[in-house]
Amino acid sequence: MDDFSFTPNDSIFENREALLEEWTPNSLVGRDKELTRYHAALQPVINNETPSNVFL
């Protein structure tokens, strides 16, 4: 059995900020298809038109 001990400087998190509500990742891995669909659905907003309904 491994003997693990934590000291105040040890962290189990690679990036603890990722747990914050306001944190935004640099990229969404594996979501290209979904991002393309959202982009297409929201493009009318950019064109100053009424967009289709989008359920997130």
C-alpha distance matrix in Angstrom:
0.0 3.8 6.5 9.4 12.8 16.0 19.3 22.7 23.2 20.0 20.9 19.2 22.7 24.4 27.7 27.8 31.6 31.1 30.4 33.9 36.6 39.0 36.7 38.1 36.3 38.2 38.0 37.1 35.3 36.4 39.2 42.2 44.0 43.6 44.8 47.8 48.7 48.6 50.5 53.2 53.4 53.8 56.1 59.2 58.3 58.6 61.9 63.1 63.1 61.6 58.2 57.0 54.6 50.9 48.2 45.0
3.8 0.0 3.8 6.2 9.7 12.9 16.1 19.5 19.6 16.5 17.6 16.1 19.7 21.3 24.6 24.8 28.6 28.3 27.9 31.3 34.3 36.5 34.0 35.4 33.6 35.4 35.5 34.9 33.2 34.7 37.4 40.4 42.4 42.0 42.9 45.9 47.1 46.8 48.6 51.4 51.7 51.9 54.1 57.2 56.2 56.3 59.7 60.9 61.2 59.8 56.4 55.4 53.2 49.5 46.9 43.5
6.5 3.8 0.0 3.8 6.6 10.2 13.1 16.7 17.3 14.6 16.2 15.5 19.2 21.1 24.3 24.1 27.9 28.1 27.5 30.7 33.8 36.0 33.7 35.5 34.0 35.9 36.3 35.9 34.6 36.4 38.9 41.9 44.0 43.5 44.1 47.3 48.5 47.9 49.6 52.6 52.8 52.7 55.0 58.1 56.8 56.9 60.4 61.4 61.8 60.5 57.2 56.4 54.1 50.4 47.8 44.3
9.4 6.2 3.8 0.0 3.8 6.7 10.0 13.4 13.9 11.0 12.5 11.8 15.6 17.7 20.7 20.4 24.2 24.6 23.9 27.0 30.2 32.3 30.1 32.0 30.6 32.6 33.3 33.0 31.9 33.9 36.3 39.3 41.5 40.8 41.3 44.6 45.8 45.0 46.6 49.7 49.8 49.6 51.9 54.9 53.5 53.7 57.2 58.1 58.6 57.4 54.2 53.5 51.2 47.5 45.0 41.4
12.8 9.7 6.6 3.8 0.0 3.8 6.7 10.2 11.3 9.1 11.3 11.7 15.4 17.7 20.3 19.6 23.3 24.2 23.4 26.2 29.5 31.5 29.6 31.8 30.7 32.8 33.9 33.9 33.1 35.4 37.5 40.6 42.9 42.0 42.2 45.6 46.8 45.7 47.3 50.5 50.6 50.1 52.4 55.3 53.7 53.8 57.4 58.2 58.9 57.7 54.6 54.1 51.8 48.1 45.6 42.0
16.0 12.9 10.2 6.7 3.8 0.0 3.8 6.7 7.9 5.9 8.2 9.4 12.8 15.3 17.5 16.4 20.1 21.3 20.5 23.0 26.5 28.3 26.5 28.9 28.1 30.2 31.6 31.7 31.4 33.9 35.8 38.8 41.3 40.1 40.1 43.6 44.8 43.5 45.0 48.3 48.3 47.6 49.9 52.8 51.0 51.0 54.7 55.4 56.2 55.1 52.1 51.8 49.5 45.9 43.5 39.8
19.3 16.1 13.1 10.0 6.7 3.8 0.0 3.8 5.4 5.5 8.7 11.2 13.9 16.1 17.9 16.8 20.1 22.0 21.3 23.3 26.9 28.4 26.7 29.3 28.7 30.7 32.4 33.0 32.9 35.7 37.4 40.3 43.0 41.8 41.4 44.9 46.3 44.8 46.0 49.5 49.5 48.5 50.7 53.6 51.6 51.5 55.2 55.8 56.9 55.9 53.1 53.1 50.9 47.3 45.1 41.3
22.7 19.5 16.7 13.4 10.2 6.7 3.8 0.0 3.8 5.7 8.1 11.2 13.2 15.4 16.4 14.8 17.8 20.1 19.4 20.9 24.5 25.8 24.4 27.2 27.0 29.1 31.1 31.9 32.2 35.2 36.6 39.4 42.1 40.7 40.1 43.7 45.0 43.2 44.4 48.0 47.9 46.6 48.8 51.6 49.4 49.3 53.1 53.5 54.7 53.8 51.1 51.3 49.1 45.7 43.5 39.8
23.2 19.6 17.3 13.9 11.3 7.9 5.4 3.8 0.0 3.8 6.5 10.2 11.6 13.0 14.2 13.4 16.3 18.7 18.7 20.3 24.0 24.9 23.0 25.5 25.0 26.7 28.8 29.9 30.1 33.2 34.7 37.3 40.2 39.1 38.3 41.8 43.4 41.7 42.6 46.2 46.4 45.1 47.1 50.0 47.9 47.5 51.3 52.0 53.3 52.6 49.9 50.1 48.2 44.7 42.8 39.0
20.0 16.5 14.6 11.0 9.1 5.9 5.5 5.7 3.8 0.0 3.8 6.8 9.0 10.8 12.7 12.2 15.7 17.3 17.3 19.5 23.2 24.4 22.3 24.5 23.6 25.4 27.1 27.9 27.7 30.6 32.4 35.1 37.9 36.9 36.4 39.8 41.4 39.9 41.0 44.5 44.7 43.7 45.8 48.8 46.9 46.7 50.4 51.1 52.2 51.4 48.5 48.6 46.5 42.9 40.9 37.1
20.9 17.6 16.2 12.5 11.3 8.2 8.7 8.1 6.5 3.8 0.0 3.8 5.3 7.6 9.4 8.7 12.4 13.7 13.6 16.1 19.7 21.1 18.8 21.0 20.2 22.2 23.8 24.3 24.3 27.2 28.9 31.6 34.4 33.2 32.8 36.3 37.7 36.2 37.4 40.9 41.0 40.1 42.2 45.2 43.3 43.2 46.9 47.6 48.6 47.7 44.8 44.8 42.8 39.2 37.1 33.4
19.2 16.1 15.5 11.8 11.7 9.4 11.2 11.2 10.2 6.8 3.8 0.0 3.8 6.7 9.1 8.7 12.5 12.8 12.5 15.7 19.0 20.7 18.3 20.2 19.1 21.3 22.4 22.4 22.1 24.7 26.4 29.4 31.9 30.8 30.7 34.2 35.5 34.3 35.7 39.0 39.1 38.5 40.7 43.7 42.1 42.1 45.7 46.6 47.3 46.2 43.2 42.9 40.7 37.1 34.9 31.2
22.7 19.7 19.2 15.6 15.4 12.8 13.9 13.2 11.6 9.0 5.3 3.8 0.0 3.8 5.4 5.4 9.0 9.1 9.5 12.6 15.9 17.3 14.7 16.5 15.4 17.6 18.9 19.1 19.2 22.1 23.6 26.4 29.1 27.9 27.5 31.0 32.4 31.0 32.3 35.7 35.8 35.0 37.2 40.2 38.5 38.5 42.1 43.0 43.8 42.8 39.8 39.7 37.7 34.1 32.1 28.3
24.4 21.3 21.1 17.7 17.7 15.3 16.1 15.4 13.0 10.8 7.6 6.7 3.8 0.0 3.8 6.4 9.1 8.9 10.7 13.5 16.7 17.4 14.2 15.3 13.5 15.2 16.5 17.2 17.1 20.2 21.9 24.4 27.4 26.5 25.9 29.2 31.0 29.7 30.7 34.1 34.6 33.8 35.6 38.8 37.3 36.9 40.5 41.6 42.6 41.9 38.9 38.9 37.3 33.6 32.0 28.2
27.7 24.6 24.3 20.7 20.3 17.5 17.9 16.4 14.2 12.7 9.4 9.1 5.4 3.8 0.0 3.8 5.4 5.7 8.1 10.2 13.4 13.8 10.6 12.1 10.9 12.9 14.8 15.8 16.5 19.8 20.9 23.4 26.3 25.1 24.1 27.6 29.3 27.6 28.5 32.0 32.4 31.2 33.1 36.2 34.4 34.0 37.7 38.6 39.8 39.1 36.3 36.5 34.9 31.3 29.8 26.0
27.8 24.8 24.1 20.4 19.6 16.4 16.8 14.8 13.4 12.2 8.7 8.7 5.4 6.4 3.8 0.0 3.8 5.3 5.8 7.8 11.5 12.4 10.1 12.6 12.5 15.1 17.0 17.7 18.8 21.9 22.6 25.4 28.1 26.4 25.5 29.2 30.5 28.5 29.7 33.2 33.1 31.9 34.0 36.9 34.9 34.8 38.5 39.1 40.2 39.3 36.5 36.8 34.8 31.3 29.6 25.8
31.6 28.6 27.9 24.2 23.3 20.1 20.1 17.8 16.3 15.7 12.4 12.5 9.0 9.1 5.4 3.8 0.0 3.8 5.3 5.5 8.9 9.0 6.7 9.5 10.2 12.9 15.3 16.3 18.1 21.3 21.5 24.0 26.7 24.8 23.6 27.2 28.5 26.2 27.1 30.8 30.7 29.1 31.2 33.9 31.7 31.5 35.3 35.8 37.0 36.3 33.7 34.2 32.4 29.1 27.6 23.8
31.1 28.3 28.1 24.6 24.2 21.3 22.0 20.1 18.7 17.3 13.7 12.8 9.1 8.9 5.7 5.3 3.8 0.0 3.8 5.5 8.1 8.7 5.7 7.6 7.7 10.9 12.6 13.0 14.7 17.8 17.9 20.7 23.3 21.4 20.4 24.1 25.3 23.2 24.4 28.0 27.8 26.6 28.8 31.6 29.7 29.7 33.4 34.0 35.0 34.1 31.3 31.5 29.7 26.2 24.6 20.8
30.4 27.9 27.5 23.9 23.4 20.5 21.3 19.4 18.7 17.3 13.6 12.5 9.5 10.7 8.1 5.8 5.3 3.8 0.0 3.8 6.5 8.7 7.2 9.9 10.8 14.3 15.7 15.4 17.2 19.8 19.8 22.8 25.0 22.7 22.2 26.0 26.7 24.5 26.1 29.5 28.9 27.8 30.3 32.9 30.8 31.3 34.9 35.2 36.0 34.7 32.0 32.0 29.8 26.3 24.3 20.6
33.9 31.3 30.7 27.0 26.2 23.0 23.3 20.9 20.3 19.5 16.1 15.7 12.6 13.5 10.2 7.8 5.5 5.5 3.8 0.0 3.8 5.5 5.4 8.9 11.1 14.5 16.3 16.5 18.9 21.6 21.0 23.7 25.9 23.4 22.4 26.1 26.7 24.1 25.5 29.0 28.2 26.6 29.2 31.5 29.1 29.5 33.3 33.3 34.3 33.1 30.6 31.0 28.8 25.6 23.9 20.2
36.6 34.3 33.8 30.2 29.5 26.5 26.9 24.5 24.0 23.2 19.7 19.0 15.9 16.7 13.4 11.5 8.9 8.1 6.5 3.8 0.0 3.8 5.6 8.4 11.3 14.8 16.3 16.0 18.8 21.2 19.9 22.6 24.4 21.5 20.5 24.3 24.5 21.6 23.2 26.5 25.4 23.8 26.5 28.6 26.1 26.9 30.5 30.3 31.1 29.8 27.4 27.7 25.5 22.4 20.7 17.2
39.0 36.5 36.0 32.3 31.5 28.3 28.4 25.8 24.9 24.4 21.1 20.7 17.3 17.4 13.8 12.4 9.0 8.7 8.7 5.5 3.8 0.0 3.8 6.5 10.0 12.9 15.0 15.5 18.6 21.3 19.8 22.0 24.1 21.3 19.7 23.2 23.8 20.8 21.7 25.3 24.4 22.3 24.7 26.9 24.2 24.5 28.3 28.1 29.4 28.4 26.2 27.1 25.2 22.3 21.2 17.8
36.7 34.0 33.7 30.1 29.6 26.5 26.7 24.4 23.0 22.3 18.8 18.3 14.7 14.2 10.6 10.1 6.7 5.7 7.2 5.4 5.6 3.8 0.0 3.8 6.6 9.7 11.9 12.7 15.6 18.6 17.6 19.9 22.3 20.0 18.3 21.9 23.0 20.3 21.2 24.8 24.5 22.6 24.8 27.4 25.1 25.0 28.8 29.1 30.4 29.6 27.2 27.9 26.2 23.0 22.0 18.3
38.1 35.4 35.5 32.0 31.8 28.9 29.3 27.2 25.5 24.5 21.0 20.2 16.5 15.3 12.1 12.6 9.5 7.6 9.9 8.9 8.4 6.5 3.8 0.0 3.8 6.6 8.5 9.5 12.8 15.7 14.5 16.4 19.0 16.8 14.9 18.4 19.7 17.2 17.7 21.5 21.4 19.7 21.6 24.5 22.4 22.2 25.9 26.6 27.8 27.3 24.6 25.4 24.1 20.8 20.1 16.6
36.3 33.6 34.0 30.6 30.7 28.1 28.7 27.0 25.0 23.6 20.2 19.1 15.4 13.5 10.9 12.5 10.2 7.7 10.8 11.1 11.3 10.0 6.6 3.8 0.0 3.8 5.4 6.8 9.6 12.9 12.4 14.2 17.2 15.7 13.9 17.3 19.1 17.2 17.7 21.3 21.9 20.6 22.2 25.4 23.9 23.3 27.0 28.1 29.2 28.8 25.9 26.4 25.3 21.8 21.2 17.7
38.2 35.4 35.9 32.6 32.8 30.2 30.7 29.1 26.7 25.4 22.2 21.3 17.6 15.2 12.9 15.1 12.9 10.9 14.3 14.5 14.8 12.9 9.7 6.6 3.8 0.0 3.8 7.1 9.5 12.9 12.6 13.4 16.9 16.0 13.6 16.5 19.0 17.3 17.0 20.7 21.8 20.4 21.5 24.9 23.5 22.4 26.0 27.5 28.8 28.9 26.1 26.9 26.3 23.0 22.9 19.6
38.0 35.5 36.3 33.3 33.9 31.6 32.4 31.1 28.8 27.1 23.8 22.4 18.9 16.5 14.8 17.0 15.3 12.6 15.7 16.3 16.3 15.0 11.9 8.5 5.4 3.8 0.0 3.8 6.0 9.3 9.0 9.8 13.3 12.8 10.7 13.6 16.1 15.0 15.0 18.4 19.7 18.9 20.0 23.6 22.7 21.9 25.1 27.0 27.8 27.7 24.7 25.1 24.5 21.1 21.0 17.9
37.1 34.9 35.9 33.0 33.9 31.7 33.0 31.9 29.9 27.9 24.3 22.4 19.1 17.2 15.8 17.7 16.3 13.0 15.4 16.5 16.0 15.5 12.7 9.5 6.8 7.1 3.8 0.0 3.8 6.4 5.7 7.7 10.8 9.9 8.8 12.0 14.0 13.2 14.0 17.2 18.2 18.0 19.5 23.0 22.4 22.1 25.2 27.0 27.3 26.8 23.4 23.3 22.4 18.8 18.3 15.2
35.3 33.2 34.6 31.9 33.1 31.4 32.9 32.2 30.1 27.7 24.3 22.1 19.2 17.1 16.5 18.8 18.1 14.7 17.2 18.9 18.8 18.6 15.6 12.8 9.6 9.5 6.0 3.8 0.0 3.8 5.6 7.6 10.6 10.8 10.6 13.2 15.3 15.4 16.2 19.0 20.3 20.6 22.0 25.5 25.3 25.0 27.9 29.9 30.0 29.5 26.0 25.5 24.8 21.1 20.5 17.6
36.4 34.7 36.4 33.9 35.4 33.9 35.7 35.2 33.2 30.6 27.2 24.7 22.1 20.2 19.8 21.9 21.3 17.8 19.8 21.6 21.2 21.3 18.6 15.7 12.9 12.9 9.3 6.4 3.8 0.0 3.8 5.9 8.0 8.8 9.7 11.7 13.5 14.4 15.6 17.7 19.1 20.1 21.5 24.9 25.2 25.1 27.7 29.8 29.5 28.8 25.1 24.2 23.5 19.9 19.3 16.8
39.2 37.4 38.9 36.3 37.5 35.8 37.4 36.6 34.7 32.4 28.9 26.4 23.6 21.9 20.9 22.6 21.5 17.9 19.8 21.0 19.9 19.8 17.6 14.5 12.4 12.6 9.0 5.7 5.6 3.8 0.0 3.8 5.5 5.3 6.1 8.6 10.0 10.6 12.1 14.3 15.4 16.3 17.9 21.3 21.6 21.7 24.2 26.2 25.8 25.0 21.4 20.5 19.8 16.3 15.9 13.5
42.2 40.4 41.9 39.3 40.6 38.8 40.3 39.4 37.3 35.1 31.6 29.4 26.4 24.4 23.4 25.4 24.0 20.7 22.8 23.7 22.6 22.0 19.9 16.4 14.2 13.4 9.8 7.7 7.6 5.9 3.8 0.0 3.8 5.5 5.1 6.1 8.7 10.0 10.4 12.3 14.2 15.3 16.1 19.7 20.4 20.0 22.3 24.7 24.4 24.0 20.5 19.9 19.9 16.8 17.2 15.4
44.0 42.4 44.0 41.5 42.9 41.3 43.0 42.1 40.2 37.9 34.4 31.9 29.1 27.4 26.3 28.1 26.7 23.3 25.0 25.9 24.4 24.1 22.3 19.0 17.2 16.9 13.3 10.8 10.6 8.0 5.5 3.8 0.0 3.8 5.5 5.2 6.4 8.8 10.0 10.8 12.5 14.4 15.4 18.6 19.8 20.0 21.8 24.2 23.3 22.6 18.9 17.8 17.8 14.9 15.4 14.3
43.6 42.0 43.5 40.8 42.0 40.1 41.8 40.7 39.1 36.9 33.2 30.8 27.9 26.5 25.1 26.4 24.8 21.4 22.7 23.4 21.5 21.3 20.0 16.8 15.7 16.0 12.8 9.9 10.8 8.8 5.3 5.5 3.8 0.0 3.8 5.4 5.1 6.3 8.6 9.9 10.6 12.3 14.1 17.1 17.8 18.5 20.6 22.5 21.5 20.4 16.7 15.5 14.9 11.7 11.9 10.5
44.8 42.9 44.1 41.3 42.2 40.1 41.4 40.1 38.3 36.4 32.8 30.7 27.5 25.9 24.1 25.5 23.6 20.4 22.2 22.4 20.5 19.7 18.3 14.9 13.9 13.6 10.7 8.8 10.6 9.7 6.1 5.1 5.5 3.8 0.0 3.8 5.4 5.1 6.0 8.6 9.8 10.5 11.9 15.2 15.6 15.7 18.2 20.2 19.8 19.3 15.7 15.4 15.4 12.2 13.1 11.5
47.8 45.9 47.3 44.6 45.6 43.6 44.9 43.7 41.8 39.8 36.3 34.2 31.0 29.2 27.6 29.2 27.2 24.1 26.0 26.1 24.3 23.2 21.9 18.4 17.3 16.5 13.6 12.0 13.2 11.7 8.6 6.1 5.2 5.4 3.8 0.0 3.8 5.5 5.1 6.2 8.6 10.0 10.4 13.8 15.1 14.9 16.7 19.2 18.6 18.4 15.0 14.6 15.4 12.9 14.5 13.8
48.7 47.1 48.5 45.8 46.8 44.8 46.3 45.0 43.4 41.4 37.7 35.5 32.4 31.0 29.3 30.5 28.5 25.3 26.7 26.7 24.5 23.8 23.0 19.7 19.1 19.0 16.1 14.0 15.3 13.5 10.0 8.7 6.4 5.1 5.4 3.8 0.0 3.8 5.4 5.2 6.1 8.6 10.0 12.6 14.1 14.9 16.4 18.4 17.1 16.3 12.6 11.5 12.0 9.7 11.4 11.4
48.6 46.8 47.9 45.0 45.7 43.5 44.8 43.2 41.7 39.9 36.2 34.3 31.0 29.7 27.6 28.5 26.2 23.2 24.5 24.1 21.6 20.8 20.3 17.2 17.2 17.3 15.0 13.2 15.4 14.4 10.6 10.0 8.8 6.3 5.1 5.5 3.8 0.0 3.8 5.4 5.0 6.0 8.4 11.0 11.6 12.6 14.8 16.3 15.4 14.4 10.8 10.3 10.5 7.7 9.7 9.3
50.5 48.6 49.6 46.6 47.3 45.0 46.0 44.4 42.6 41.0 37.4 35.7 32.3 30.7 28.5 29.7 27.1 24.4 26.1 25.5 23.2 21.7 21.2 17.7 17.7 17.0 15.0 14.0 16.2 15.6 12.1 10.4 10.0 8.6 6.0 5.1 5.4 3.8 0.0 3.8 5.5 5.3 5.9 9.4 10.1 10.1 12.2 14.4 14.1 14.0 10.9 11.5 12.6 10.7 13.2 12.8
53.2 51.4 52.6 49.7 50.5 48.3 49.5 48.0 46.2 44.5 40.9 39.0 35.7 34.1 32.0 33.2 30.8 28.0 29.5 29.0 26.5 25.3 24.8 21.5 21.3 20.7 18.4 17.2 19.0 17.7 14.3 12.3 10.8 9.9 8.6 6.2 5.2 5.4 3.8 0.0 3.8 5.5 5.3 8.0 10.1 10.5 11.5 13.8 12.7 12.6 9.5 9.6 11.6 10.5 13.5 14.1
53.4 51.7 52.8 49.8 50.6 48.3 49.5 47.9 46.4 44.7 41.0 39.1 35.8 34.6 32.4 33.1 30.7 27.8 28.9 28.2 25.4 24.4 24.5 21.4 21.9 21.8 19.7 18.2 20.3 19.1 15.4 14.2 12.5 10.6 9.8 8.6 6.1 5.0 5.5 3.8 0.0 3.8 5.8 7.1 8.7 10.5 11.6 12.9 11.2 10.1 6.5 6.2 7.9 7.0 10.4 11.6
53.8 51.9 52.7 49.6 50.1 47.6 48.5 46.6 45.1 43.7 40.1 38.5 35.0 33.8 31.2 31.9 29.1 26.6 27.8 26.6 23.8 22.3 22.6 19.7 20.6 20.4 18.9 18.0 20.6 20.1 16.3 15.3 14.4 12.3 10.5 10.0 8.6 6.0 5.3 5.5 3.8 0.0 3.8 5.5 5.6 7.3 9.2 10.3 9.5 9.0 5.9 7.5 9.1 8.3 11.6 12.2
56.1 54.1 55.0 51.9 52.4 49.9 50.7 48.8 47.1 45.8 42.2 40.7 37.2 35.6 33.1 34.0 31.2 28.8 30.3 29.2 26.5 24.7 24.8 21.6 22.2 21.5 20.0 19.5 22.0 21.5 17.9 16.1 15.4 14.1 11.9 10.4 10.0 8.4 5.9 5.3 5.8 3.8 0.0 3.8 5.3 5.3 6.5 8.8 8.5 9.5 7.4 9.6 12.1 11.8 15.3 15.9
59.2 57.2 58.1 54.9 55.3 52.8 53.6 51.6 50.0 48.8 45.2 43.7 40.2 38.8 36.2 36.9 33.9 31.6 32.9 31.5 28.6 26.9 27.4 24.5 25.4 24.9 23.6 23.0 25.5 24.9 21.3 19.7 18.6 17.1 15.2 13.8 12.6 11.0 9.4 8.0 7.1 5.5 3.8 0.0 3.8 5.3 4.8 6.1 4.8 6.0 5.1 8.2 11.2 12.1 15.8 17.1
58.3 56.2 56.8 53.5 53.7 51.0 51.6 49.4 47.9 46.9 43.3 42.1 38.5 37.3 34.4 34.9 31.7 29.7 30.8 29.1 26.1 24.2 25.1 22.4 23.9 23.5 22.7 22.4 25.3 25.2 21.6 20.4 19.8 17.8 15.6 15.1 14.1 11.6 10.1 10.1 8.7 5.6 5.3 3.8 0.0 3.8 5.3 5.0 5.4 6.3 5.9 9.5 11.6 12.2 15.6 16.4
58.6 56.3 56.9 53.7 53.8 51.0 51.5 49.3 47.5 46.7 43.2 42.1 38.5 36.9 34.0 34.8 31.5 29.7 31.3 29.5 26.9 24.5 25.0 22.2 23.3 22.4 21.9 22.1 25.0 25.1 21.7 20.0 20.0 18.5 15.7 14.9 14.9 12.6 10.1 10.5 10.5 7.3 5.3 5.3 3.8 0.0 3.8 5.4 7.4 9.6 9.3 12.7 15.0 15.1 18.4 18.8
61.9 59.7 60.4 57.2 57.4 54.7 55.2 53.1 51.3 50.4 46.9 45.7 42.1 40.5 37.7 38.5 35.3 33.4 34.9 33.3 30.5 28.3 28.8 25.9 27.0 26.0 25.1 25.2 27.9 27.7 24.2 22.3 21.8 20.6 18.2 16.7 16.4 14.8 12.2 11.5 11.6 9.2 6.5 4.8 5.3 3.8 0.0 3.8 5.5 8.7 9.4 12.8 15.8 16.6 20.2 21.2
63.1 60.9 61.4 58.1 58.2 55.4 55.8 53.5 52.0 51.1 47.6 46.6 43.0 41.6 38.6 39.1 35.8 34.0 35.2 33.3 30.3 28.1 29.1 26.6 28.1 27.5 27.0 27.0 29.9 29.8 26.2 24.7 24.2 22.5 20.2 19.2 18.4 16.3 14.4 13.8 12.9 10.3 8.8 6.1 5.0 5.4 3.8 0.0 3.8 6.9 8.9 12.6 15.2 16.6 20.1 21.2
63.1 61.2 61.8 58.6 58.9 56.2 56.9 54.7 53.3 52.2 48.6 47.3 43.8 42.6 39.8 40.2 37.0 35.0 36.0 34.3 31.1 29.4 30.4 27.8 29.2 28.8 27.8 27.3 30.0 29.5 25.8 24.4 23.3 21.5 19.8 18.6 17.1 15.4 14.1 12.7 11.2 9.5 8.5 4.8 5.4 7.4 5.5 3.8 0.0 3.8 6.3 9.7 12.6 14.6 18.2 20.0
61.6 59.8 60.5 57.4 57.7 55.1 55.9 53.8 52.6 51.4 47.7 46.2 42.8 41.9 39.1 39.3 36.3 34.1 34.7 33.1 29.8 28.4 29.6 27.3 28.8 28.9 27.7 26.8 29.5 28.8 25.0 24.0 22.6 20.4 19.3 18.4 16.3 14.4 14.0 12.6 10.1 9.0 9.5 6.0 6.3 9.6 8.7 6.9 3.8 0.0 3.8 6.8 9.4 11.9 15.3 17.5
58.2 56.4 57.2 54.2 54.6 52.1 53.1 51.1 49.9 48.5 44.8 43.2 39.8 38.9 36.3 36.5 33.7 31.3 32.0 30.6 27.4 26.2 27.2 24.6 25.9 26.1 24.7 23.4 26.0 25.1 21.4 20.5 18.9 16.7 15.7 15.0 12.6 10.8 10.9 9.5 6.5 5.9 7.4 5.1 5.9 9.3 9.4 8.9 6.3 3.8 0.0 3.8 6.5 8.4 12.1 14.2
57.0 55.4 56.4 53.5 54.1 51.8 53.1 51.3 50.1 48.6 44.8 42.9 39.7 38.9 36.5 36.8 34.2 31.5 32.0 31.0 27.7 27.1 27.9 25.4 26.4 26.9 25.1 23.3 25.5 24.2 20.5 19.9 17.8 15.5 15.4 14.6 11.5 10.3 11.5 9.6 6.2 7.5 9.6 8.2 9.5 12.7 12.8 12.6 9.7 6.8 3.8 0.0 3.8 6.3 9.9 12.7
54.6 53.2 54.1 51.2 51.8 49.5 50.9 49.1 48.2 46.5 42.8 40.7 37.7 37.3 34.9 34.8 32.4 29.7 29.8 28.8 25.5 25.2 26.2 24.1 25.3 26.3 24.5 22.4 24.8 23.5 19.8 19.9 17.8 14.9 15.4 15.4 12.0 10.5 12.6 11.6 7.9 9.1 12.1 11.2 11.6 15.0 15.8 15.2 12.6 9.4 6.5 3.8 0.0 3.8 6.7 9.8
50.9 49.5 50.4 47.5 48.1 45.9 47.3 45.7 44.7 42.9 39.2 37.1 34.1 33.6 31.3 31.3 29.1 26.2 26.3 25.6 22.4 22.3 23.0 20.8 21.8 23.0 21.1 18.8 21.1 19.9 16.3 16.8 14.9 11.7 12.2 12.9 9.7 7.7 10.7 10.5 7.0 8.3 11.8 12.1 12.2 15.1 16.6 16.6 14.6 11.9 8.4 6.3 3.8 0.0 3.8 6.3
48.2 46.9 47.8 45.0 45.6 43.5 45.1 43.5 42.8 40.9 37.1 34.9 32.1 32.0 29.8 29.6 27.6 24.6 24.3 23.9 20.7 21.2 22.0 20.1 21.2 22.9 21.0 18.3 20.5 19.3 15.9 17.2 15.4 11.9 13.1 14.5 11.4 9.7 13.2 13.5 10.4 11.6 15.3 15.8 15.6 18.4 20.2 20.1 18.2 15.3 12.1 9.9 6.7 3.8 0.0 3.8
45.0 43.5 44.3 41.4 42.0 39.8 41.3 39.8 39.0 37.1 33.4 31.2 28.3 28.2 26.0 25.8 23.8 20.8 20.6 20.2 17.2 17.8 18.3 16.6 17.7 19.6 17.9 15.2 17.6 16.8 13.5 15.4 14.3 10.5 11.5 13.8 11.4 9.3 12.8 14.1 11.6 12.2 15.9 17.1 16.4 18.8 21.2 21.2 20.0 17.5 14.2 12.7 9.8 6.3 3.8 0.0
